[in-house]
Amino acid sequence: MTAKLPSAWGDDYRHWLAELKLRVERARQRAAASANRELVTLYWQIGRDILERQQRQGWGAGVVDQLARDLKAAFPDMRGFSPRNLKYMRALAQAWPDETFVQQPAAQLPWFHLCTLLDKLKNPDDRGWYAAKALEHGWSRQVLVMQIETAAHARSGSAVTNFSERLPPPQSDLARDALKDPYIFDFLGLAENAQERDIEQALTRHITRFLLELGAGFAFVGRQYRLEVGGDEFFIDLLFYHLKLRCYVVVELKTTPFKPEYAGQLNFYLSAVDAQLKAPDDQPTIGLLLCKEKNRLVAEYALRGVAKPMGVAEYQLLREVPASLETTLPSIDQIEAELRGDVPDGS
């Protein structure tokens, strides 16, 4: 039980205690991050040494097994020195061969995030993109896997927009990067012929997963958000506020291919939100038309004559995982099981 505070201490003590708790928690987080960086740097150095000695001395794969036995004997209480994990260290040094690795985002990620990048991706630029985003947004390993499997790097910033003409830099660049194309809604469990209302309801039921697919910064405001203009009622499918862009985002969902008249309807909603909801410090409201499919050239022509900033993107209710994500490296589950001691060491 918490002892009763002397009345003379008042709120000052409680405020001080809250501040101290916050400082302690931040210090713990910094210490954990520092310890992780030290461990990852050690693993990278070990991997680099294995590579150099195999190349310079001509040592074969057997050196990995021998090194694993010797390190385990020297540090029996320390996990991570199995032959399989040592091979991941070598793969890490191959993927990031330069000394500048220790200053890159990847060096600040947990070890199994790095194993995921090595296991799932072959392209160095793709690895760098996902490492930076994982660090920026605090993705868990599961989220990182999901983002890779849905090719987030290829979809980011790919929507058709008129932001460069309707928003000043750097707001236009930030807004463009905030939109994807296509959006993957496979988590809804709906068939391809689902109706707009069904998709809206499912998205709001799975709002956490929906916000994750939208990307960092989106805050949900409401579904079928009511606006009154000149005595008439209008309802926005989905309304969000973007914390980084500092603006409202109107999302209209269409289960048909894109039509130019959809842009006119969305333009009206954006004008109404700017007039009724936008605060003086907010940036202009942007819109997103989510359509079953689109003709990119038709969408580009349609947005040229629209006054408000908006984008057009497709959505998919089923996900296709590219076969190119498969590699010959052991799976992350195998690595985790080995470190727990559930399976014997192997080559």
Secondary structure, DSSP 8 states (H G I E B T S, - for coil): ------GGGHHHHHHHHHHHHHHHHHHHHHHHHHHHHHHHHHHHHHHHHHHHHHHHH---THHHHHHHHHHHHH-TT----SHHHHHHHHHHHHHS-SGGGGGSGGGGS-HHHHHHHHHH---HHHHHHHHHHHHHHT--HHHHHHHHHTTHHHHBT-SEE-HHHHS-TTHHHHHHHH-BSSEE-GGG---TT--HHHHHHHHHHTHHHHHHHH-TTEEEEEEEEEEEETTEEEEEEEEEEETTTTEEEEEEEEEEE--HHHHHHHHHHHHHHHHHT--TTS---EEEEEEEE--HHHHHHHHHT-SS-EEEEEEESS----GGG--SS--HHHHHHHHHTSS----
